[in-house]
Amino acid sequence: MFAQLFFYGICIDRGSIIKIFNGYMKKIVVIGSSNTDMTVRSERFPETGQTLLGGDFMMSQGGKGANQAVAIARLGGRATFVAKVGDDMFGREARQSYAAEGIDTDYVSVDGSAPSGVALINVNGRGENRIVVASGANYSISREDIERAAGVIASADIVLMQLESPLACIEYAARIACDAGARVILNPAPAAALPDTIYKSLYAIVPNQSEASALSGVEIVDRASAVEAARAIAARGVGRVVITLGADGALVYEHGSAIFVAALNVDAVDTTAAGDTFCGALCVALSEGRSLSEAVRFATCCSAISVTRKGAQPSIPYRAEVDAMIASEQAGRKSQPGLPACGALATAEL
């Protein structure tokens, strides 16, 4: 009905509809990796040297950058993806998939000499995962590729990046974006040492618990140590630190103030793309004018849905699903006033 109303009965795909309305939304540029995920489920992880007979096998689109771009598109944002794939079946399927999601793929370039990235993922019976990535073309993205995308990076409202691409390219893109006034958000995954210079270009940094511990040198074991870790990271030059804490929600540390955001209690099936869903949702909410704490509340609800499903991109929810879940959760709290809210805020004592 939506397509018929506006396009005179002509049936067009969702991606084409999204592109029509992209001109009315703030631009979010994602710079990062594109992988094909190959996932095997097993009741437990194998020991060193051990072979296990697993269960389900799934092959789907993945990569932290691609997952985040898909999350942005599905949640109502305007996403442009800057990445590199191989000249192979996986690369061609990836580009087609992103375009169908309504993502601008003009800056997804092709490397004729390197294969597309591949991730081998093992998920256990508790929904936990272990991942090994063969980066392939992801690591051939160069300064020249970033320069080619400089115009779209500089015109963005938000630029979101991770660490599955060469750090030198991430730094260069961060400087371009920051100098142009864009908000630069870094998801420092996989964990790696960062030069002090990059922090000053960031609007916010979004590590998970283990990444925050690695960056700060503080082992996070409770709320107090999470705040200590956030404070140590912020001291390097970034004003906002968001630490995702899994089932414990997230910590928002902004210019010296700390707030904990509660998670929704769900039965986790697969946590593979939970962090990427969170980052994409965070950017969408910020682009819509929400405060950082409000954006984290929205992102927390989105990632709660993703962990109840298998796979990376197949688990990422659409905006209508999130809105329906939030409405249902709010209705439940009205009928049961003592029920904790998804994204409930608690101010930390500093």
Buried (B, 14 or more C-beta within 10 A) or exposed (E): EEBEEEEEEEEEEBBBBBBEEBEEBBBBBBBBBBBBBBBBBBEEBEEEEEEEEBEEEBEBBBBBBBBBBBBBBBBBBBBBBBBBBBBBEBBBBBBEBBBBBBBBBEBBBBBEEBBBBBBBBBBBEEBBBEBEBBBBBBBBBBEEBBEBBBEBBBBBBBBBBBBBBBEEBBBBBBBBBBEBEBBBBBBBBEBEEBEEEBBEBBBBBBBBBEBBBBBBEBEBEEBEBBBBBBBBBBEBBBBBBBBBBBEBBBBBBBEEEBBBBBBBEBEBBBBBBBBBBBBBBBBBBBBBEBEBBBBBBBBBBBBBBBBBBBBBBBBBBBBEBBBEBBEEBEEEBEEEEEBEBBBBBEEBEE
